[in-house]
Each structure stands twice: as structure tokens, then as C-alpha cells.
């Protein structure tokens, strides 16, 4: 399988690591750590040196309790990073946004993938933009609007819900002209799911992958609160759970894992693929 973006074809003959770069003051795990251009670029450089295959840059936190920011603020946060990062590295850059205006500015600056946590529910123009530019498009399952997506009551059958919702989003993208080989999907771990449902999605991920054989699966469990709740550990102690779930997701046919801890995940994946 391969995944086409605005600038290249990404081969998926091995599991890939997408490194998370939040240039926000309030992200749930690393808010404020990389809010300056220098610290953000240094962290991106380190993730690439550690083996990141893709860098995913976000300028708006979507943690529980976060507030939306204006598109102009989001653009001012991400654009300088994208411009400098793409000028010094030949690594695909993804823009983590739900706004077509932000995505358009990011693509013009050198990004080549749009990562949309709303799966086109909040801004259909993202599909039009992906179709026009040839950008890769990640469609993530979530429910509700920005303010309510983490407080949605859990559905009875999370597997069926995710499959149906992602089918709807993929169909929408295709109808608006996005090529099938540019669409990836994400089950949306941690977004409006219980601890048990998050674990169930990972355990049965191969069932969902089988429903979307033309589209690579992206999985993001990194440092999320359900890991600590499931393991009964301190809230800050999530590295072990992050790596364990990333490895298990790959075993269940995930193509890309989205992580904060790149070096540790790359080492774990290299070891796993040798077994």
C-alpha cells in the first residue's frame, strides 16, 4: 500500500511514525513547551533525527476543556514553523487543523497532508482543498462540535459507530474529488470514548482496517488519559502504555502511529518488526 500527498508518494511497506509537534500554549501533554519558533524547530529536528517519518504540526489544542482559536492565530503559530521546517528537511509535514483557511496557508507554506479531527464535519471545504492540491487527508472519527466532542455520551457499539461514521466521511471526500489513495483514516482514540471503548477499538482495529482496505490507518494513543486510567498508574506515567498500544495497533494492521515519544517508539517498532 502507498499514500499519496501533495508532494510525494509515501510507501507503507513498514509502520511509520508521525511525530507530534504542538505549537500551542495549552495542549494536554506538552502545551507551551514548543510555542516559540526556536524550541519548535529544535524539537522537530530532534524527532526527525530520532526517526520520525512525518511531522504533524498543530496550532490549536483539542484537549478536553480547550477553547477554539481564530484561524489567524492558528496560522500565525504554524506558518513560520512549516516554512522553516520544509526548507531544511525533506520530511512530509502534516497540518493538524479543522479549518480550510489554515490548511490552505499551511499547504502554501510547504505542508502536504491535512489532518482533520472532525473528518470534514466542521468544514467541507477541506475536502475541496485536498482535491485541488492533491494533499493527503486524514479523516478522524469524532462526534459533536468543538466544545462537546469530549463530552458526548458513549454509543452502545463503538466499532459499528466508528465504521459507519468513517464510511460517511470517506464517501464525502470521494464525492468532492479527493482521490482514494490520498485518504487515510483514524479511529479517534480518546475522543468521546470510554476507557473500555478505546481499548476495544485498539483490540479490534484489524476489523476496522478490513473495512477500509484502500486507506491507511493512523492511530494516536500517545500519552492519552485512558492509558493511565486503564493501567491504574499516575496520570503522568503514560510512556509504557503509549508504546504498548502503538505496537499492538501495528500488530492489528495500523500503518501509521502518531506519537510524542519518537525515539522510544521507533526503537520499539524496529524491535517488533524483527520478531
Secondary structure, DSSP 8 states (H G I E B T S, - for coil): -EEE-SS-EEE-SS-EEEEEEE-SS--TTTTTTT-SHHHHHHHHHHHHHTT-SEEEEESS--STT-----HHHHHHHHHHHHHHHHHH--SEEEEE-S-HHHHHHHHHHT--EEEETTTTSS-THHHHHHHHHT-EEEEE---S-TTTTTS----S-HHHHHHHHHHHHHHHHHHTT--GGGEEEE--TTSS--HHHHHHHHHTHHHHHHHTTTS-EEE--TT-HHHHHHHT--TT--HHHHHHHHHHHHHTT-SEEEES-HHHHHHHHHHHHH-
